[in-house]
Amino acid sequence: MVDISDDDLLAELGAAPEAKKQSARTPREERIIAGFEDIVRFHEEHGRVPQLGEERDIFERLCAVRLDRLRAQEDCRTLLQEFDRYGLLLTPAAADKDEEMDDDELLAELGIEPVSVVDLTELTHVKPRAEVRAAEEVANRTPCKNFEMYKPQFARVKDELEKAARETRRFGEDADVRQGEFFILGGQMAFVAALGEEFKTDYGRLDRRLRVVFDNGTESDLLLRSFQRALYKDDSGRRITDPNAGPLFGGAADEQDLASGTIYVLRSKSDHPDVAAYRDLIHKVGVTGGSVEARIAQATLDATYLLAEVEVVATYKLFNINRTRLENVLHRVLSPARLDLTIQDRFGNPVKPKEWYLVPLHVIDEVVARVKDGTIKAYEYDPTAAMLRPFA
């Protein structure tokens, strides 16, 4: 039977293929699409929609506010329909306002109280004791003269937060403050640039001056105890963790742990000769926050899965895991065994699928076990011996 292309088939039926119309988008539409793609990436990484709440970090809450606004506006829903592959816009909007939020409304949604304008009739030269205490805690912020030196650090930390290399944690779990650490105070990122000499207060307590630089280009010389108190009282106050701090995940689930996702190992049923020859050794290793079955439902249409059905050969449940970091670790260890294969997608374009490795299943088991006990950092995969080896 002679193969016939789609265009030839349409020609036989007397129907000309309709050319796809290209429409230029306005800058506003481009911003809306870019903002929605951030929300989609959050959903893919965390397996849920972003949510509001004081316990959430500032970036998730921003995504949550943005999603509510997109849901509430019909023109946005229409624009984003082709990008909404997870149905994120189908949930009813939390707000029922069509106009854009002003700054105070956005801060209110994020749980940050805006600074109120002082009434001109108020006697500001007579300060109540509460205002004096507040001034002592916040101290006077002044322009940071060498801010250009710190600006790249703030950009790097923000990028690492977005890539989940760092996390934000409620201040209070660890109330210690050290030089070189980053925090979120009053909705702004704060960097502890220097610690002054320790001294005793009038009450016999130990304290010291800090030099704290903020991401808006200001700095302050507040006291250590005042800084700790301000972070603790701020409902959105957060400590920003160091990159790769702490274990990736525990070996067993605790009662209060939240299931975060699954490591899945797949074997392809492709009839490609290079795959069929080593079918028992070729595995795809990935991490998902949702259902593995849902993830592979369209495998035969997706070049990522070699355009063929796949078999799930192993899964490992995760608890309280940073999935992006974990996936990076897995791919780093297995990279020497990455399958070098090029196939054609449904449109005849060459594609090099990633995340497929020529590695035995027992090695993958050992990799996961070493991730759990924290020893994986010292190992790499040796494809010639088909085993993990310590770094030389």
N, C-alpha and C positions, 0 to 999 in steps of 0.2 A: 504494500500500500504506500502510495507516494505521499510524503509529508507535505502539508500545505500550510503556509504561514497565515497569521491572523489577517494581515492586509489582503492576501490573495483570497481568503475565504470571504471577507467583506465585499471584495470586488465581484466575486461570483454571485453574491446575493444582491448586487446592485447598490450597495451601501458604502459610501466613502467614509473612511475613518475620520473622526472628528479631531481636529488639532486642538491640543490643550492650550487654552488661553493663558497668556502670561500677563499678569496685572502688577503694576508697580505699587508697592505698599508705601504708605506714608510713614514718616519717622515715628509717629505715635503708635501705628500698628506694629512696627518692628520692635518697639519697646515692649508692647503688650506680649508679643510672641516670645521675646527673650525672657521676660519675667515668668511666663507660664512654663517655659522649658526648665527654669530653675525648680519650679514646683514639681514637674514631672521627674526630674533627677532626684529630688528629695524622696518622692514616692518609690522610685526604683531602689534607692539605697536603704530606706527604712521600712518598706513594705506597708506604709500607711500615709494618709494625708497629713500635712503639717497642722498643728493644733495650737490654739492659744492657751495660756496658762502661766502662772507665775513660775512654775517649776521648769518651763521650757526655756531654751536659750533664745537670745534675741533674734537669731537668724531664722529659726523655725517660726517664731511668732510673726516676723515680717512676711514670710511666705504664707502663713495662715491668713493674715489680713489681706494680702494681695489676692489669694484664692477667693475669699468671700466677696471682694469687690468685683472680680471677674465673673463670678456666678450671678451677681446681682444685675449685670448689665448685658442686655440682649445682644448689642452689637459686638461685645467682646466674645460672648458664647458662639456667635455665628463665625467670627473671625478664627477662633481657636478650634472649631469643630474637627478639622482634619488632623490636628495635633493631639487631640484628647483621646489617646488610645486606651487609657485606663478608666474613662468615664468620670474623671474628677470633677467635671462641671455639671454633672447631672444632679448632685445633691443640692437641695434647696439652699439658697443663700442665707447666711446668718444675719445679714443686714438687709434692709429694704429701702436703701437710699440710692438714687441714681447719680447724684452729684458726687464729685471727687472729694475725698477727705481733705480737710485742712490739717495743719501740723498738730494742733491740739487734739483733734479727733483721732489721728493716727497714734499719738502718744497714749491716749486713753485706751485704745484697743490693745496696746502693748503693755498696759498696766504701769506706765510711767507717768507720774503726775507732772503736768506742765508747770513752768514757773509763772506765777501770777504777776500781773503788773501792779506795782504799788500805787495805791490811791494818793493823789496829790495832796489831799487833806490830812493824810496820816503824818503824825509827828515822828519822822524817821530818825531825828537826832536824839530821841529818847528811846533807847533800845531795851526791850524787855529781856529778862534773863534767858528765856528760851532762844531768842535770836542770837544772843551772845554765844550760847553753847553751840548753836548751829554753825556760827562763824568760826568757832574754834575747831570744829570737826572738819569743815570743808577747807578752811584757810583761804587766803586770797590767791586766786590763780592769776598768773602773769604770762605774757607771751614767752614761749620757749625760743631763745635766741638761736640755738643750734638744732632746731627741730629737724632740719634736713638730714641730720645724722640718724635720727630715730624713725623718720618716715618710712624708709625701706623695711624696717623691722615690723612696723604696724601692718604694712602691706603683706609681708610674708606670713605673719600670724593669721591675718584674715583669710589668706589663700589656704593655709593649712586647716583652718576651721571649716572652710567650704569643702575641702577634700577629706574631711574627717580624720586628718592626722592629729588634730587636737580636739579636745572636748571642753565644754563649759560645765562647771559644777557649782551647786549652791554654796555660797560662802558660809562657813560654820562647821562643815564636816572636817575641815582642816583650817584652823584660824591663824596658822602661822603665815608670816609675810617675809619673803626673802628677796634680796636684790636680784634683779633680772627676771622677775616673774611678771605675768600679765594678768589683769583683772578687768571686769566690766563694772563700772560704777556710774550710776545715773545715766545709763544708756551709752556711755562712752568707754572706749578701751583705754586702760591706764597701765603704764609701765613703771615699775619701781626701778629707777635709774641708779639710786644711791641710798645707802643707809648711813646716818650720822652716828656720832659717838653716843654710847648709852649713858644715861644720867638718871638721877633719882628726882622724882617730883616732890612737891611740898608734902605730899601724902605718903612719901616713902616708897612709891612704886617706880619700877624701872621703865623708862621710855626712851625714845630717840626720834630725831627728825628724819624725815624721808624726803627724797626728791622724786616726785611722781610726775611723769610726763603723760599728757593725754593726747589722743589721736586727733584732736581739733587744733593742735599747735600751741596749747597752753601747758603750764606746769604749776606745781604747788609744793610748798615745803611743810606740809602738814605733819602732825605727830603720828607715830606708829599706832598708838592706841586709838587716836581719832580716826585714822584710816580704817582700822579694823572695825570700829564701832559703826562708821558710815556704811561699810560693806555689809555688815550684819543687819543693819536697819533697812537697807535698800532691798525691797522684795525682788528686784531684778539683779541684785549684786551677784557676781559670779567670779569664780577663779577659772582661769584658762589653763588647762593642763599642758605639761610639756609634751612634745611629740613622742609617741610610742610609750607613754607612761603606763605602767601597770600591765597585767596579763591581758591577753586578748579575750579569753573566756575560761570559765571554770570547767572542771571535768564533770561536775554533777550539778543538777538544778536544785536551787534552794526554793523554799516555799514562796518567797517574795520575788524570785527572779522572773523576768519577762522573756518569753521565747522571742528570739530576734531573727531567726532565719535558719537556713539549712545549707550545708555543703552538699553538693550533689556530684556524683560521678556517673558519666554516661558512656555507653558503648554504641557505636554506630552500626546500623544495618545496611549501610551503603554498599552498592556493588562495584564501586570504584576499585580498580585492581590494586592500587597501593593501600587501600583501606582493608579490602578483603584478605589480603595476604598476611596482615598482622592484626586482624580484628581483635584478638584476645589481649593485645598489648596496647592498643590505641584507645585512650580515654579522654573525655572532656571533663575538666574539673572547674566548677563554678560555685558561686554563692548566690542565694536568692532569699529575699525576705517574704516571698509569697509561696504559693503551692508549686512544687516541682512539676506536677502534672500539667498545671496551667502554663508553666514556662515552656514546656516542650510540645504543647498541643499542636502548634503549626510547624513542627520540625521539617516536614517534607517540603515546605514552601520557603524555608529560611536557610540561606547559605551558611549561617553560623552553625547549623546542625548538619551540614554537608548535604542538604536537600534530600534527607532520607529519615526514615523512622529511627528512633534511638531507644535503647534499653537502659533503664535505671539499674545500675549494678551496686550502688552503695549510697547511703545518705548519712549525714552526721548532724544532729540537732544542735543549735547554738543557743546560748543564753547570755543576755546582756553583752552582746558582741558588737564591735565596730566592724561591720561587714566589709567596708571598703578596705580597711587596713588588713583584714584577714585575707581578702582576695589578692591583695598585693603581695603578701607573704607567700601564699601558695604559688603564685605565678613566678615569683623570684626564685624559689627553690627548684621548681620544675622546669624553668626556662631552658636549661641545657638539653632537655628532651622534647622541646616543642616540635611538633610535626610540621615539616616544610612541605606544604601541599597547596596547589592552586587548582581551583575548580571554576566552572562557569556558573553564574547565577541564572535565574529564570530568563534574564534578558540577554544572555550571552556575554556578560561582562566578566572578566577574570576577578576572582576573589580569593584571598588567602585567609581562611578561617583561623581564628585565634582560639586559645584555651584548649587545644587538642595536644595531647602529649603521648609519646611513645614510652610508656612507663607501666610496670606491673602494678596490679591492684594492691599487693601487699606493701609496696613502697608508699602508696598514697595513704594507707592505714598508718604507717609509721610516721609520715609527715604530720598527719592530724594529731597523733598521739604526742609528738614532740611540740606541736603548737600548744597543746593543752598544758604540758608540764613546763613550758617556757624555754625549752632547750633548742628550739628550731633555729634560733639566730646563729648558732655555732655550726650549722650543717649546710651542706649543699649536695645536690644529686649528681652522682657520677654515672653517666649513661653507658660508659664502657663496661662497668662492673654491675650496672643495674641495681645500685644501692646508695643509700645516704652515707656521706663521709663527713667527718669533722673538717672544718677549714684548716688548711695547712698552716 
